[in-house]
């Protein structure tokens, strides 16, 4: 019994030493505060990161680490979490300021320390420097952006090369004064056609590059879809022999959306369906509502989309057409996501495809 009693203090001392060694050697910032929130101990990682000497921080409130990015609301939530008798801690991201003025993004966890009666007697904080992690994310995002720019530039160059070459040839022919009146008419028609193609290509790139800045208003989706279909059906080159079936839900009430941008979405999806059928087949357009959503669906009877292609269909620059930038559906997807909506695609080879655009809609 005497031996066991003698061992207990040693075990407690070992535990205390182990905890202190972990505190001292941790690469993460650690510090303790008393019940008045004044710092009573910091570890070496704290001093290295923030650039202070120990005597400069002991006895001070940690608010000297605050940066201009720290809002009153953030600290309100922090204190609510720490003082909550059940939860007793707060964890989140915060930007602190070092002695030399550097701003340091931190992932911080603060836990309240309570006595046997549940009273708060202090606080323990553990923080991880997120600078390298965020820097890596930024570099990855920049690399992806540069890759997209490079890919976009390559596609632009490819798409404008042929029509631009045709325009140059036609302009040279007109300048030669060797063409008959009939030949000049044909050249002028070619100029108009290729100029329009150039304009369409550039408009597509600009639409995709432009960040979707929404101007929301309550819009009648049925009326908007009807307008777009009327324009499509008036384009004989696009519609040709395609049959069009329309079924609009009369119970739809106006819902918030950017009418011009959603009009672009409807147009892009309708044109994609018509081009897939190459002037033949049946286009079916419906509108409706589901719990939390209003939707429109465009179904075609074209060749359909293979399983391999389906996951790529909304990605920028992806196209299966001989002439196409691969930005029509990608632009539609960006706009719909900016509205908080989603585009669903269903298809089987030789069985056509259906694109369903769902937009948030609150009942009542």
Secondary structure as UniProt FT lines:
FT   HELIX           2..25
FT   STRAND          29..34
FT   TURN            35..36
FT   STRAND          38..42
FT   HELIX           44..50
FT   HELIX           54..57
FT   TURN            58..59
FT   HELIX           62..65
FT   TURN            68..69
FT   HELIX           72..83
FT   TURN            85..87
FT   STRAND          89..97
FT   TURN            99..100
FT   STRAND          103..114
FT   TURN            116..117
FT   STRAND          120..129
FT   HELIX           131..176
FT   HELIX           181..209
FT   STRAND          217..219
FT   HELIX           221..234
FT   HELIX           236..239
FT   TURN            240..241
FT   STRAND          243..247
FT   TURN            250..251
FT   STRAND          255..257
FT   HELIX           259..277
FT   TURN            278..279
FT   STRAND          282..290
FT   TURN            291..292
FT   STRAND          293..300
FT   HELIX           307..310
FT   TURN            311..314
FT   TURN            316..317
FT   HELIX           328..338
FT   TURN            339..340
FT   STRAND          342..347
FT   TURN            349..350
FT   STRAND          353..360
//
